Amino acid sequence: MFVKNVNFYYRQILEKFENSYFAEDLTKVIIGIDCDYLDANELSFSEFKAKYYEALSKNKICDFAGFFGVFSANFVSLFEKIPLSSKKNYDFPLFLFANAKAYLIYEKNSKMFFKFGASKYFEYLKDDIEPIKTKQKNDFEILNSLEDEKNDFLKMCEKAKEYLLSGDIFQVVLSKQLCIKHQVNAFDYYESLSVLNPSAYMFYFPSKYGVVLGSSP
Protein backbone atom coordinates (compact mmCIF):
# COMPACT_ATOMS: atom_id res chain seq x y z
CA MET A 1 0.00 0.00 0.00
CA PHE A 2 1.35 3.40 -0.98
CA VAL A 3 1.18 5.99 1.79
CA LYS A 4 3.73 8.61 0.71
CA ASN A 5 3.56 11.51 -1.70
CA VAL A 6 3.37 10.40 -5.35
CA ASN A 7 6.64 12.24 -6.09
CA PHE A 8 8.36 9.95 -3.56
CA TYR A 9 7.52 6.90 -5.69
CA TYR A 10 8.34 8.60 -8.97
CA ARG A 11 11.89 9.20 -7.78
CA GLN A 12 12.22 5.46 -7.11
CA ILE A 13 10.79 4.68 -10.54
CA LEU A 14 13.29 7.03 -12.21
CA GLU A 15 16.19 5.24 -10.54
CA LYS A 16 15.12 1.92 -12.05
CA PHE A 17 13.43 3.05 -15.29
CA GLU A 18 14.89 6.38 -16.38
CA ASN A 19 12.59 6.58 -19.41
CA SER A 20 9.50 7.36 -17.33
CA TYR A 21 7.43 10.54 -17.43
CA PHE A 22 5.28 12.39 -14.90
CA ALA A 23 2.18 14.37 -15.91
CA GLU A 24 -0.49 15.93 -13.74
CA ASP A 25 -3.63 18.02 -13.80
CA LEU A 26 -6.00 19.18 -11.07
CA THR A 27 -7.39 15.70 -10.38
CA LYS A 28 -4.67 13.15 -11.08
CA VAL A 29 -1.04 12.27 -11.72
CA ILE A 30 -0.09 9.90 -14.53
CA ILE A 31 3.31 8.21 -14.42
CA GLY A 32 4.27 6.39 -17.62
CA ILE A 33 6.91 3.78 -16.86
CA ASP A 34 9.70 2.26 -19.00
CA CYS A 35 8.79 4.03 -22.23
CA ASP A 36 9.73 3.26 -25.80
CA TYR A 37 10.40 6.49 -27.68
CA LEU A 38 9.19 7.50 -31.13
CA ASP A 39 11.84 9.90 -32.34
CA ALA A 40 11.75 12.12 -35.44
CA ASN A 41 15.48 11.46 -35.87
CA GLU A 42 14.68 7.76 -36.31
CA LEU A 43 11.16 7.78 -37.84
CA SER A 44 9.49 9.68 -40.64
CA PHE A 45 6.19 11.37 -39.84
CA SER A 46 4.38 8.74 -41.93
CA GLU A 47 6.03 5.99 -39.91
CA PHE A 48 5.06 7.78 -36.71
CA LYS A 49 1.41 7.93 -37.79
CA ALA A 50 1.50 4.23 -38.67
CA LYS A 51 2.83 3.45 -35.17
CA TYR A 52 0.07 5.58 -33.69
CA TYR A 53 -2.73 3.80 -35.56
CA GLU A 54 -1.17 0.44 -34.75
CA ALA A 55 -1.24 1.33 -31.05
CA LEU A 56 -4.88 2.46 -31.34
CA SER A 57 -5.86 -0.94 -32.71
CA LYS A 58 -4.57 -2.75 -29.62
CA ASN A 59 -6.25 -3.10 -26.24
CA LYS A 60 -5.05 -0.43 -23.82
CA ILE A 61 -3.95 -1.45 -20.34
CA CYS A 62 -5.77 1.58 -18.89
CA ASP A 63 -7.81 4.59 -19.99
CA PHE A 64 -4.78 6.86 -19.79
CA ALA A 65 -2.51 4.68 -21.94
CA GLY A 66 -1.24 6.17 -25.18
CA PHE A 67 1.49 8.28 -26.72
CA PHE A 68 2.77 11.17 -24.61
CA GLY A 69 5.29 13.65 -25.89
CA VAL A 70 6.18 16.93 -27.50
CA PHE A 71 6.45 18.62 -30.88
CA SER A 72 9.17 21.15 -31.59
CA ALA A 73 8.37 24.58 -33.00
CA ASN A 74 9.76 23.44 -36.36
CA PHE A 75 7.31 20.52 -36.51
CA VAL A 76 5.07 22.48 -38.89
CA SER A 77 7.81 22.11 -41.54
CA LEU A 78 6.73 18.47 -41.97
CA PHE A 79 3.52 19.51 -43.72
CA GLU A 80 4.11 23.12 -44.77
CA LYS A 81 6.85 24.43 -47.02
CA ILE A 82 8.61 26.75 -44.63
CA PRO A 83 12.32 26.98 -43.86
CA LEU A 84 13.63 25.50 -40.64
CA SER A 85 14.70 28.03 -38.05
CA SER A 86 18.48 28.24 -38.09
CA LYS A 87 18.65 29.87 -34.66
CA LYS A 88 18.36 27.39 -31.81
CA ASN A 89 19.97 26.97 -28.43
CA TYR A 90 19.60 23.21 -28.13
CA ASP A 91 19.20 20.11 -30.27
CA PHE A 92 15.78 18.46 -30.19
CA PRO A 93 13.91 16.36 -32.78
CA LEU A 94 10.80 17.61 -34.59
CA PHE A 95 8.74 15.25 -32.45
CA LEU A 96 9.45 12.90 -29.58
CA PHE A 97 6.76 10.69 -28.05
CA ALA A 98 6.82 8.02 -25.36
CA ASN A 99 4.80 4.80 -25.25
CA ALA A 100 4.81 3.46 -21.69
CA LYS A 101 4.74 -0.22 -20.75
CA ALA A 102 3.10 0.41 -17.36
CA TYR A 103 1.31 3.18 -15.49
CA LEU A 104 1.00 4.37 -11.92
CA ILE A 105 -2.03 6.63 -11.50
CA TYR A 106 -2.66 8.80 -8.45
CA GLU A 107 -6.08 10.36 -7.89
CA LYS A 108 -5.68 13.59 -5.94
CA ASN A 109 -9.21 13.76 -4.54
CA SER A 110 -9.44 10.19 -3.23
CA LYS A 111 -5.67 9.96 -2.58
CA MET A 112 -5.72 6.50 -4.13
CA PHE A 113 -3.07 4.82 -6.30
CA PHE A 114 -3.81 2.50 -9.22
CA LYS A 115 -1.26 0.22 -10.90
CA PHE A 116 -1.47 -0.97 -14.50
CA GLY A 117 1.15 -3.30 -15.97
CA ALA A 118 3.47 -6.14 -14.98
CA SER A 119 4.37 -6.54 -11.30
CA LYS A 120 8.07 -5.92 -12.03
CA TYR A 121 7.25 -2.25 -12.51
CA PHE A 122 5.90 -1.86 -8.97
CA GLU A 123 7.23 -4.60 -6.66
CA TYR A 124 10.43 -2.70 -5.81
CA LEU A 125 8.61 0.45 -4.60
CA LYS A 126 9.05 0.99 -0.87
CA ASP A 127 7.47 3.26 1.72
CA ASP A 128 10.29 3.07 4.26
CA ILE A 129 13.16 4.35 2.11
CA GLU A 130 14.74 7.50 3.46
CA PRO A 131 15.18 10.02 0.64
CA ILE A 132 18.81 10.70 -0.12
CA LYS A 133 19.49 14.37 0.53
CA THR A 134 22.56 15.69 -1.19
CA LYS A 135 23.72 19.26 -0.93
CA GLN A 136 23.40 20.72 -4.40
CA LYS A 137 25.10 23.67 -5.94
CA ASN A 138 22.51 26.24 -6.92
CA ASP A 139 24.96 28.41 -8.82
CA PHE A 140 23.83 29.44 -12.28
CA GLU A 141 24.98 31.48 -15.23
CA ILE A 142 22.69 33.35 -17.63
CA LEU A 143 23.96 32.69 -21.15
CA ASN A 144 21.81 35.25 -22.96
CA SER A 145 22.53 38.94 -23.27
CA LEU A 146 19.51 40.38 -21.45
CA GLU A 147 19.88 43.73 -23.20
CA ASP A 148 19.87 42.03 -26.62
CA GLU A 149 16.85 39.95 -25.59
CA LYS A 150 14.99 43.10 -24.56
CA ASN A 151 15.75 44.86 -27.85
CA ASP A 152 14.72 41.80 -29.88
CA PHE A 153 11.45 41.56 -27.97
CA LEU A 154 10.62 45.23 -28.58
CA LYS A 155 11.21 44.68 -32.32
CA MET A 156 8.86 41.68 -32.20
CA CYS A 157 6.21 43.87 -30.56
CA GLU A 158 6.46 46.45 -33.35
CA LYS A 159 6.21 43.75 -36.03
CA ALA A 160 3.20 42.21 -34.26
CA LYS A 161 1.47 45.62 -34.27
CA GLU A 162 1.98 45.83 -38.05
CA TYR A 163 0.38 42.42 -38.56
CA LEU A 164 -2.54 43.32 -36.29
CA LEU A 165 -3.21 46.66 -38.01
CA SER A 166 -3.02 45.08 -41.47
CA GLY A 167 -5.52 42.39 -40.48
CA ASP A 168 -3.14 39.49 -41.07
CA ILE A 169 -3.57 38.31 -37.47
CA PHE A 170 -5.99 38.96 -34.61
CA GLN A 171 -3.97 37.41 -31.81
CA VAL A 172 -0.29 36.69 -31.22
CA VAL A 173 1.79 35.19 -28.43
CA LEU A 174 5.31 36.59 -28.22
CA SER A 175 8.03 34.85 -26.28
CA LYS A 176 11.76 34.80 -25.72
CA GLN A 177 14.15 32.22 -24.36
CA LEU A 178 16.19 32.51 -21.20
CA CYS A 179 19.18 30.17 -21.37
CA ILE A 180 20.75 29.26 -18.04
CA LYS A 181 23.68 26.99 -17.23
CA HIS A 182 23.15 25.27 -13.88
CA GLN A 183 23.63 22.08 -11.86
CA VAL A 184 20.17 21.84 -10.31
CA ASN A 185 18.49 18.42 -10.31
CA ALA A 186 15.72 18.58 -12.91
CA PHE A 187 12.99 16.97 -10.80
CA ASP A 188 13.92 19.14 -7.82
CA TYR A 189 13.36 22.10 -10.13
CA TYR A 190 10.00 20.66 -11.21
CA GLU A 191 8.89 20.29 -7.60
CA SER A 192 9.91 23.88 -6.82
CA LEU A 193 8.06 25.10 -9.91
CA SER A 194 4.89 23.29 -8.82
CA VAL A 195 5.02 25.11 -5.47
CA LEU A 196 6.12 28.58 -6.60
CA ASN A 197 4.04 28.65 -9.80
CA PRO A 198 1.29 26.03 -9.42
CA SER A 199 -0.57 25.18 -12.59
CA ALA A 200 -3.57 23.11 -13.65
CA TYR A 201 -1.38 21.16 -16.07
CA MET A 202 2.26 20.22 -15.50
CA PHE A 203 4.63 17.64 -16.96
CA TYR A 204 8.14 16.23 -16.57
CA PHE A 205 9.42 14.41 -19.65
CA PRO A 206 12.98 12.97 -19.55
CA SER A 207 14.73 11.94 -22.76
CA LYS A 208 18.21 11.39 -24.16
CA TYR A 209 18.09 14.98 -25.40
CA GLY A 210 17.44 16.34 -21.92
CA VAL A 211 14.42 16.91 -19.72
CA VAL A 212 11.41 18.83 -21.01
CA LEU A 213 9.25 20.17 -18.20
CA GLY A 214 6.60 22.78 -18.06
CA SER A 215 3.42 24.23 -16.65
CA SER A 216 0.39 25.72 -18.32
CA PRO A 217 -1.66 28.57 -16.81
LUMBA-629657 format. One record per atom (N, C-alpha, C, O, CB): residue in one letter; x, y, z. Coordinates in steps of 0.05 Angstrom, whole numbers, plus 5000, padded with zeros to 4 digits. Glycine has a CB too. Example, Ala and Ser with C-alpha at 12.3 -4.5 7.8 and 13.67 -1.06 7.14 Angstrom:
residues 2
A526448865156
A524649105156
A526449345156
A528549345169
A522649115181
S525749555142
S527349795143
S525850015157
S526850235161
S528249885114
END
This chain:
residues 217
M501749765000
M500050005000
M501850255000
M503650275016
M498150005025
F501150444982
F502750684980
F501650894999
F499250954999
F502750794951
V503351005016
V502451205036
V503851465034
V503151665047
V502751095064
K505951485017
K507551725014
K506551894991
K504751814976
K510451655010
N507752134988
N507152304966
N507952174940
N509852024938
N508652574969
V506352214919
V506752084893
V509552144882
V510751974868
V504652174873
N510652384888
N513352454878
N515452264890
N517452204878
N513952744885
F514952174915
F516751994929
F517151734913
F519351634911
F515751934957
Y514951634902
Y515051384886
Y516251434858
Y517551264847
Y512351254884
Y515651664847
Y516751724821
Y519751734821
Y521051644802
Y515651994810
R520951844842
R523851844844
R524951564845
R527051514833
R524651994870
Q523651374858
Q524451094858
Q524250974830
Q525950824821
Q522850934878
I522051044816
I521650944789
I523851044771
I524850884754
I518851024779
L524551294773
L526651414756
L529351274760
L530851244741
L526951704761
E529951184784
E532451054789
E532550784775
E534750704766
E532851014819
K530350654772
K530250384759
K529550404729
K530650254713
K528350204773
F527750584722
F526950614694
F527050914687
F525151064691
F523950504690
E529350994677
E529851284672
E528051394651
E527551634650
E532751324665
N527051224633
N525251324612
N522351304622
N520751154611
N525551154586
S521751464642
S519051474653
S518251764658
S519751924668
S518951314680
Y515851834650
Y514952114651
Y512852154674
Y511751964684
Y513752204625
F512352404680
F510652484702
F508852704691
F509852914683
F512252574728
A506252674692
A504452874682
A502052904701
A501052704712
A503352814653
E501253154706
E499053194725
E497253414717
E497953604703
E500253244753
D494753394726
D492753604724
D491553654752
D492653574772
D490653544702
L489253774753
L488053844779
L487053594794
L486753604818
L485754034775
T486553374780
T485253144792
T487052894795
T486452724811
T482853074778
K489152884779
K490752634778
K493552684770
K494352884759
K489452434760
V495252474775
V497952454766
V498152204750
V497251994759
V500052464789
I499352224726
I499851984709
I502851944707
I504252124697
I498552014681
I503851714715
I506651644712
I506851424691
I505851204695
I507951564739
G508051484668
G508551284648
G511351164652
G513351304653
G508351404619
I511450894654
I513850764663
I515150604640
I513750474624
I513250574686
D517850614639
D519450454620
D518450494591
D517450304579
D519350154627
C518750734581
C517650814555
C519450734532
C521950744534
C517051104555
D518150664510
D519550654484
D519050924471
D516851034473
D518450424466
Y521151034458
Y520851304446
Y520451284416
Y521651124402
Y523351474453
L518851464406
L518451504377
L519651774371
L518651984378
L515351494369
D521951754356
D523751984353
D523852064324
D524251904306
D526551914364
A523452324319
A523552424291
A526252384278
A526452384254
A522852724291
N528352354294
N531052294283
N531252004274
N533251934261
N533152364303
E529351844281
E529451554274
E527051464257
E527051254245
E529551394299
L524851624257
L522351564243
L521451794226
L521852024233
L520151484263
S520351734203
S519051944187
S516351994200
S515351844216
S518751854157
F515052214192
F512452274203
F510352074195
F508552004210
F511552554194
S510651964171
S508851754161
S509151504178
S507151374185
S509351684132
E511651434185
E512151204202
E511051244230
E509951064243
E515151144203
F511251494239
F510151564266
F507151524266
F506051404285
F510851854273
K505751624245
K502851594244
K502051294243
K500051214255
K501751744220
A503651134228
A503050854227
A503250714254
A501650554262
A504950714207
K505350794269
K505750694297
K503350774314
K502450624331
K508350794309
Y502451014310
Y500151124326
Y497650954321
Y496250874340
Y499651414320
Y497050914295
Y494550764289
Y494850474297
Y492850344304
Y493950784259
E497250364296
E497750094305
E497150074335
E495849874344
E500650004299
A498050274350
A497550274379
A494550294385
A493550174404
A499150494392
L493150464369
L490250494373
L488750234369
L486650194382
L489250704354
S489750064352
S488349814346
S488649604368
S487149404368
S489349704320
K490449654386
K490949454408
K489349534433
K488549764436
K493949434414
N488849334450
N487549384475
N489349544494
N491749464497
N486649124489
K488349754505
K489949914524
K489849794552
K487849684560
K488950214524
I492049824566
I492149714593
I490649894613
I490049804635
I495049674602
C490150144606
C488550324622
C487550554605
C488450594583
C490150424647
D485650704616
D484450924600
D486451134593
D486051284573
D482151044616
F488551164609
F490451374604
F492851284587
F494751444582
F491551474631
A492851044578
A495050944561
A495051074534
A492851134523
A494850634558
G497351114523
G497551234496
G500151384493
G501851384512
G495251424491
F500551514471
F503051664466
F502951924481
F500952064482
F503351714435
F505251984493
F505552234508
F508252364499
F510252224498
F505552194539
G508152614491
G510652734482
G510353024474
G508453164482
G511752574460
V512253104457
V512453394450
V513053424420
V514453254408
V514553534467
F512153644409
F512953724382
F514753974385
F514354134403
F510453794365
S516753994368
S518354234368
S517054454352
S515054404337
S521254174357
A517954694355
A516754924340
A517054884310
A515354974295
A518155184348
N519154734301
N519554694273
N517954464262
N518154394238
N522454634268
F516254334278
F514654104270
F512954174246
F512454004229
F512954014293
V511954424244
V510154504222
V511554464195
V510154444175
V509354784226
S514254454195
S515654424169
S515254154157
S515854114133
S518654464174
L514053964172
L513553694161
L511153694141
L510853524125
L513053504183
F509353894144
F507053904126
F506654184113
F504654214098
F504653824140
E508354374118
E508254624105
E511054694094
E513054634107
E507254854123
K511154824072
K513754894060
K514755154072
K514455364060
K513554914029
I516055124094
I517255354107
I520155274115
I520655044121
I515655444132
P521955464115
P524655404123
P524955344153
P523455454169
P526555624115
L526755164159
L527355104187
L528755344200
L530355474187
L529054854190
S528055394225
S529455614239
S532355534243
S532955314254
S528055674266
S534155704235
S537055654238
S538055724266
S540255644274
S538655804217
K536455894280
K537355974307
K536155794328
K533655794332
K536556274312
K537755644342
K536755484364
K538955444385
K541355434378
K535755204353
N538055424409
N539955394431
N540455114440
N542155064458
N539055564454
Y538954924430
Y539254644437
Y538354464415
Y536954554397
Y537654584463
D539154214415
D538454024395
D536153854404
D536253724425
D540853844387
F533953854389
F531653694396
F530153614370
F529953774352
F529653854415
P529153364369
P527853274344
P525253424340
P524153554357
P527352974345
L524153394315
L521653524308
L519353414325
L517453564331
L521053494279
F519453164332
F517553054351
F518852834367
F520752704358
F515052944336
L517952794391
L518952584408
L516652494427
L515652654443
L521452674425
F515852244423
F513552144439
F514351884453
F516151734444
F511152084421
A513151844476
A513651604493
A511251424494
A508951514496
A514551694521
N511751164492
N509650964495
N510350794519
N512150624517
N509350794469
A508950824541
A509650694566
A508750404567
A506750334554
A508450844590
K510250244582
K509549964585
K507849914610
K506649704613
K512049784586
A507850104628
A506250084653
A505550364663
A506750564654
A507849924675
Y503550384680
Y502650644690
Y502150624720
Y501050434730
Y500150734675
L502850834734
L502050874762
L500351134762
L501351344755
L504550904781
I497851104770
I495951334770
I495351404799
I494851234816
I493351254755
Y495451664804
Y494751764831
Y492451954828
Y492552154814
Y497151904845
E490151894842
E487852074842
E488152264866
E488252184889
E485251914843
K488152524860
K488652724881
K486352744901
K486852794925
K489252994869
N483952724891
N481652754909
N481352524929
N480952564953
N479052784893
S481452284918
S481152044935
S483751964949
S483751804968
S480051814919
K486052064939
K488751994948
K489251694945
K490551574962
K489052074978
M488251594923
M488651304917
M490551264894
M490651434876
M485951174911
F492051044895
F493950964874
F492750734859
F491450554870
F496650894886
F493250724832
F492450504816
F494750414798
F496050584785
F489950584798
K495250154797
K497550044782
K496449904757
K494549744759
K499249864800
F497849944735
F497149814710
F499749714697
F501449874691
F495449994691
G499949454693
G502349344681
G503549114697
G502449044718
G504449564677
A505649004687
A506948774700
A507948844728
A508649084734
A509348674683
S508048654746
S508748694774
S511648794777
S512248934796
S508448444790
K513448734757
K516148824759
K516449124760
K518549234769
K517848704736
Y514449264750
Y514549554750
Y513749684776
Y513949924780
Y512749654728
F512849524795
F511849634821
F512949494846
F512949614867
F508849624821
E513849244843
E514549084867
E516849194883
E517249124906
E515048804859
Y518549354871
Y520949464884
Y520349724899
Y521949814914
Y523149514863
L517949844895
L517250094908
L516850054938
L515449874947
L514750214895
K518150224954
K518150204983
K517150464996
K517450684985
K520950134993
D515850425019
D514950655034
D517050745055
D516950975065
D512350595048
D518850565063
D520650615085
D523450705077
D525250705093
D520850375102
I523750775052
I526350875042
I526751165050
I524951335045
I526650835011
E528951225062
E529551505069
E530551645044
E532551555032
E531551525093
P529351865036
P530452005013
P533252105017
P533952205038
P528652245007
I534852064996
I537652144998
I537852444993
I537152544972
I539451984977
K538852585013
K539052875011
K541952955006
K543652925024
K537953015036
T542453054983
T545153144976
T545153444973
T543353564962
T546253004950
K547253564983
K547453854981
K548253934953
K550353854943
K549653965001
Q546454084940
Q546854144912
Q547854434909
Q547254614925
Q544254104897
K549354474888
K550254734881
K548054874865
K547154774845
K552954734865
N547155104875
N545055254862
N546155484845
N544655664838
N543055354882
D548755474840
D549955684824
D548855664795
D548355444785
D553055664824
F548655894782
F547755894754
F548956124739
F549956314751
F544655904753
E548856094713
E550056304695
E548056354673
E547256164659
E552756214684
I547256604669
I545456674647
I547056704622
I548956864621
I543856944654
L546356544602
L547956544577
L547056754557
L548556824539
L547856264565
N544656854559
N543657054541
N544757334549
N545457384571
N540657054540
S544757504529
S545157794535
S542357904540
S540757924521
S546557944511
L541757984564
L539058084571
L538358334556
L536058384550
L538858124601
E540358504551
E539858754536
E539058684507
E537158804496
E542258934537
D540458494495
D539758414468
D537058284467
D535458334448
D541858214457
E536358124487
E533757994488
E531558204490
E529458184477
E533557804512
K532058414506
K530058624509
K529558764482
K527358814474
K530958824531
N531758834469
N531558974443
N530158804422
N528558904407
N534359064433
D530758544421
D529458364402
D526458344408
D524858344390
D530758084404
F525758344433
F522958314441
F521458564433
F519158554423
F522658264471
L522658804436
L521259054428
L520859064398
L518859154389
L522959294437
K522758954383
K522458944354
K520158754346
K518658804328
K525058844340
M519958524361
M517758344356
M515058474362
M513158424347
M518158094374
C514958634382
C512458774389
C511658964366
C509258974359
C512758934415
E513559114355
E512959294333
E512059144308
E510159224295
E515459464326
K513258914302
K512458754279
K509658634284
K508058624265
K514458524274
A509158554308
A506458444315
A504258664311
A502158594301
A506358344344
K504858904318
K502959124315
K502359164285
K500059214277
K504059394327
E504459144268
E504059174239
E502158954229
E500259014213
E506759154224
Y502558704237
Y500858484229
Y497958524239
Y496058464224
Y501958224239
L497658624263
L494958664274
L493458884259
L491158854252
L495158744304
L494859114254
L493659334240
L492959274211
L491059374200
L495459574241
S494559094199
S494059024171
S491858804168
S490958744146
S496558924158
G491058684191
G489058484190
G490058204185
G488458014182
G486958554170
D492658164184
D493757904179
D493357714202
D493157474199
D496757924172
I493357824226
I492957664251
I490957814269
I490658054267
I495657604265
F489757664287
F488057794308
F489057734336
F488057844355
F485157704305
Q490957554338
Q492157484364
Q494957384359
Q495557254339
Q490357274379
V496757434378
V499457344376
V500657304404
V500057454422
V501257544359
V502257094406
V503657044431
V506657074426
V507856924411
V502956754443
L507857274439
L510657324436
L512257194459
L511257194482
L511257624434
S514557094453
S516156974474
S519056994468
S519857034445
S515356674479
K520656974488
K523556964486
K524656744503
K523356644522
K524857234493
Q527056654497
Q528356444513
Q530356564533
Q531756764527
Q529756254494
L530356444556
L532456504576
L534156254579
L533156054589
L531156594603
C536656274571
C538456034573
C540156064597
C541656254601
C540156014547
I540055854614
I541555854639
I543255604642
I542255384637
I539655884663
K545655634649
K547455404655
K547355354685
K547855544701
K550355454645
H546655114694
H546355054722
H546954764728
H547454604710
H543455134732
Q546854694754
Q547354424763
Q545054324780
Q545354134796
Q549954394778
V542754444778
V540354374794
V539154114783
V538954074759
V538254594794
N538453934802
N537053684794
N534353764781
N532853924791
N536553504818
A533853644758
A531453724742
A528853674756
A527053844755
A531453574716
F528553444770
F526053394784
F525753574809
F523553644817
F525753104791
D527953634822
D527853834844
D526854104833
D525154234847
D530753874856
Y527754174810
Y526754424797
Y523754404792
Y522254594797
Y528354484771
Y522854174782
Y520054134776
Y518354164801
Y516254294801
Y519553864763
E519354044823
E517854064848
E517654354858
E515654434868
E519153884869
S519854494855
S519854784864
S517954944846
S516555114856
S522654894862
L517954884820
L516155024802
L513254974809
L511655164808
L516654934773
S512554724817
S509854664824
S508854804849
S506454844853
S509554364827
V510754884866
V510055024891
V510055324886
V508155464894
V512154964913
L512055434872
L512255724868
L510455824846
L509556054847
L515155794862
N509855654826
N508155734804
N506255504797
N506355394776
N509855814779
P504455444816
P502655214812
P500855244787
P500055474781
P500855164836
S500355034773
S498955044748
S496954804747
S497354604759
S500855034724
A494854844731
A492954624727
A494154394712
A493254164716
A490454734712
Y496054444695
Y497254234679
Y500354264680
Y501454474675
Y496354244649
M501654044688
M504554044690
M505653784680
M504253574681
M505554104719
F508153784670
F509353534661
F512353534664
F513653744665
F508553484631
Y513453294666
Y516353254669
Y516953024650
Y516052794654
Y517253184699
F518553074629
F518852884607
F521852844602
F523053004587
F517452984581
P523152644614
P526052594609
P526552464582
P524852294573
P527152434632
S528752524570
S529552394545
S532552404542
S533852534558
S528152524520
K533552274521
K536452284517
K537452554508
K539852614508
K537252074496
Y535552724500
Y536253004492
Y536153194516
Y536953424513
Y534353094470
G535253104538
G534953274562
G532053244572
G530453104561
G535553564555
V531553394593
V528853384606
V527253624596
V528153854596
V529153394637
V524753564587
V522853774580
V520853784602
V519553584608
V521453714552
L520554014615
L518554034636
L517154304633
L518254494621
L519854024664
G514754314642
G513254564639
G510654574654
G509854374666
G512654604610
S509454804654
S506854854667
S505255034649
S506355204635
S507254974696
S502654994650
S500855144634
S499055304652
S498155194672
S499154974614
P498455554646
P496755714664
P493955594667
P492255704681
P496456004653
END
